[in-house]
């Protein structure tokens, strides 16, 4: 069906319901999925993420029911999703409701429709299709991968999501600019969405869906090692920065303890801890601003916020350290490790949300192109 004709047919609806399917070297199930989505009244957009001529016949068959957008080379799932979202924004649909589906047959159209209903009822929320990871039919790597990302996401975001890796996601027009803004070209994009939404306070709602794995999920292009590294990259960078700062802090702390050994224990501990922290904090601020959070905000303002945060954490750090060494009788070097580990998560959350945040509200970040199209 001609894409212009299909678009014109839906422009006058209250909501245009759109199925977005990123596809890389898909199996023969893709045309059937596109057909079912179209038959259910959905606009269907498939992004061929550089699959090559060997898969041309599959996309040609799917084009009977969907608009096909092609990447000349493989760019990754995240890039394919953003390409589809940009196409949707550019067409100027009226109040679009969007659901993303994987091309490998893991998602049913009936579940996609249920998510769209939820997105319509909760236009400010991201709706996730929640699979159940129990039973022998679920591949081990899927159970393990979701368990790890679930734990890591909860730890670093404070938000409880059961299925962090689900590709079945629905949302209303208001979240489209946010989805376009978020970075990540491959599988990390979906985790970045969850991390960014948690930081922005955007609600995430899960509803149960069918759990389907065709041929033990052999068609998945997810690489356990490289793609997992991409998913956890942001957290790993912060961990590395914090660890290096800790090594500097810890080494200086030990040296200063030796220098001030003639003073009373609590005085020596406090002076050494404060001096070491001031030096290591300067290193940590520079690395986090330029590399970890890649912030382009005002450096002076961020330095003030960081200094305030560092002072607050230092105060708490010193109190805890004094308690562990004075009251609990723990050896000073061991007490330092225990204290730093305890305050690591607090520092990460506050730096991401407060220190290196852009400071803009959600509505201020929306792209002018989309706003103009929607009016």
Secondary structure as UniProt FT lines:
FT   HELIX           3..10
FT   TURN            11..12
FT   STRAND          16..23
FT   HELIX           29..39
FT   TURN            40..41
FT   STRAND          43..49
FT   HELIX           53..55
FT   HELIX           56..62
FT   TURN            63..65
FT   STRAND          67..71
FT   HELIX           77..91
FT   STRAND          96..102
FT   TURN            103..104
FT   HELIX           109..121
FT   TURN            123..124
FT   STRAND          126..130
FT   TURN            136..137
FT   HELIX           140..157
FT   TURN            164..165
FT   STRAND          169..172
FT   HELIX           173..175
FT   HELIX           176..181
FT   HELIX           188..200
FT   STRAND          204..208
FT   HELIX           214..217
FT   TURN            218..219
FT   HELIX           224..231
FT   HELIX           233..259
FT   TURN            260..262
FT   HELIX           265..287
FT   HELIX           288..292
FT   HELIX           299..322
FT   HELIX           323..327
FT   HELIX           332..350
FT   HELIX           351..355
FT   HELIX           362..365
FT   HELIX           368..374
//
